[in-house]
Structures are given as C-alpha cells and as structure tokens.
Amino acid sequence: MDLRFSPEENAFRQELRSYFRSAVPEAIRTKVNENRHLTKQEWVTAHQALHAKGLAVPHWPKQWGGADWTPVQHYIYTEELQFNGVPQPLPFNVSMCGPVVIAFGTEEQKKRFLPRMASLDDWWCQGFSEPGAGSDLAGLKTSAVRKGDHYIVNGQKTWTTLAQHADWIFCLCRTDPEAKKQLGISFILIDMKTPGITVRPIQTIDGGREVNEVFFDDVKVPVENLVGQEHRGWDCAKFLLGNERTGIARVGYSKQRVQRIKELAAKVMAGDKPLIEDEHFREKVAAVEVDLKALEMTQMRVLAEDSKRKDKLPNPMSSILKIRGSEIQQATTALLMEVAGPLALPYQMDGEGAMHGSNEPDDNDWAAPAAPTYFNYRKTSIYGGSNEIQRNILAKAVLGF
C-alpha cells in the first residue's frame, strides 16, 4: 500500500491551505487553535467563507452543493480545515441533519431545507440525549402524539450543543410508546421559534455556555416535518451517528495540537533546560504521535471503504475512529497541561502576594485555556455514543461476538 500523496493531491492540499488562510480571518483561526470559545458571528463568518467557495458541504451529492472528490481529497480537506484552525462547517447542518435529509427525506424536504443548511442561513441543533437516555439513547421518552396533520411534542432534551443559537432542531421522539425501545421512534424537524419551546443553559466546567436543556410543552409540529417513515427514526439515528463518529477522529486538530505542544515546550523551562529536551516528556509526545499516525491510516481505510458501500447503513468501523480519536484528543490536552504547569492555574500570586487571573492578557496568556480545555475534553469519550458503547458495537458488528 502506497501511503504517499500524489503531486496532484499535494497541489490540492496547498490550494485549500492557501484559501483557508486567506478567506477565514486569522483572529478566528487563532481562537480555534487556542481552544477559545467562538461567538455565533465568528462561526457564521467562517462557515460562509467556505460556502462562498463551494467548500461547506463537499461530501454532499453534487446536486445539493457537493464536490466530486476522491476519498483522499475528502480526507485532505478535513485535515487541512482542522490543522489550520478553521472552524468546521457547522456539523449539525452539514454532517448530521443534512445527510439524513438527503438519504431519507422527501424531495420537498430536500429543496426546503438543504440549501439553507449548506449556507448556514438556518442554524440547526441536535435533540437526541435526554436525562436518563444518553448512551442508552433508545430509552428516550420525549413523545410526539399525532393529531390530524400535526404532532404534539412533549418532553426534554439535554446537552443540546449551541441550542441558544439555533433556528431549528432535529429530534428523536417516541411516536409509538407500545413498541420495543428501538422501534416506535421518529425523526422530526422542529422550528425553534414554535411556541412551547424553552432553552435553558448548562454552564460547563470550563465556564462556557456550550450546552443546554431544551423543554417541549405541547409543541405543535407539522407532520410534513417527519423525515423517513413514522416509527423508523432509529434508522435515521444510526445513519447520523455513523457520520458523526467518523468526524470525531479529528486527526487534523490533534496534529495541530501536537505541533503547538512542541513549540511551547521549546520555550517553557524545566529546570535548566527547555521542557522539550526532557527525555520522559519527549517519550510521551512520541507515543501520541505514533498513535495519531495509526489513527490517520485507519481513517483513510474507512473512508476508502465507505466510498464503495451501496447501502445507507453506518460503517461499524467508524467506532474505532471515535474511540481512538477521542482518546488521543484527551492525551494531547493532558500534554498541553503538562507544558503549562502552574501557569494553567486560574489565579496566581505575584511577588507581593497579590492575586492575578491567568486569563488576563500577558506573555503567558497562551496557558489560560489549558486547564479549561483539559477538563472540557473529558466529554469526548462520552458524546457521540460513549467509548464503552463503541466497543460493544465493534464486538458485535466486526468481531462477531
């Protein structure tokens, strides 16, 4: 197997890199690389810069704005986005709901929703997890009772990322309470401006407002917003989660963080020498790099295999990408914490005993996000289906246990 990129592929990479660095403001890319929170407008600015060049939804069919790329080109695109600190096109639009509508939606739904998803004229969020139904998603209880040409939705969703910005939410709702857990669930699109919807923030351990609770109280939703067959929304959910887990590998982001760790470790002193010259620290960095290279090769194999699949079913091998990708992301944040050391503390004492916040701009400002990022990234082995669930999927679908 020849793992080298062709001259044409390298030229494609350089073209993307040049556009990303010129079209997406440097201030936004710096915030991404430093793991700082983006505003809604920064998300929109970056997304629409990609959309203007036809780079927001390259994995979609060409008739809906996609690109006729090879699996390798798709891989290069994702890696360059991540490595250069470009916010990925809003995943709820382009990697989650959009592909579900393309695969299971009606022509009317595709014409209505897909162009606005691709351009981010509509901001979508994901209504899957509930209190008591996270990793065991099939245990969800939010109900959608059909009355004439509408559903009446009642229930609660939680950990709904960026719901405070959203115009629409795609929800899994129980439409047949008598059916077994995986059956009787439907995939429904809901306008967030509909009366009866309440969004309440959940403050995360890093102090941000990334996730929310969403409450539905007698929310009236047109039946025409049902995607796929009634009671068969679990098929849509499995398809969506397969796409989500492939993206969770985040090879480009991990590569960028490893490079950043090396650069910072060359400046931070450990005793009388830079930290990067410490043998034990170098061993840790090398181990992460080896794991990252193995993950990169695995992702390319999964992408190549997916390009040959005829069915709509998710590739169970994507669970490997989710497991190893999330573990490597956590390992890189731990290394960055080790580089930051006491500079990562939220407050520090100066020589006169005065307390200063590490978030105040100074020469060590780079260290301020290290601890919040470390704690925030504990979630990566849970969302998208916990790593324990992913191992069960591999045992059944790949190993045949």
GICOR-V347363 format. One record per run of one state. SS is the DSSP state (2 for helix, 1 for strand, 0 for the rest). FROM is the first residue (numbers start at 0). TO is the last residue. Records with the same first field share a line. If there is no record, write none. Layout:
SS=FROM-TO  FROM-TO
This chain:
0=0-5  23-24  33-38  52-60  64-69  83-89  104-105  119-122  127-128  130-131  133-135  139-141  147-148  157-161  165-166  174-183  191-195  202-209  227-230  247-249  265-267  270-271  277-277  306-316  344-345  349-353  357-363  381-385  397-400
2=6-22  25-32  39-51  61-63  70-82  90-103  106-118  136-138  162-164  222-224  232-246  250-264  274-276  278-305  317-343  364-380  386-396
1=123-126  129-129  132-132  142-146  149-156  167-173  184-190  196-201  210-221  225-226  231-231  268-269  272-273  346-348  354-356
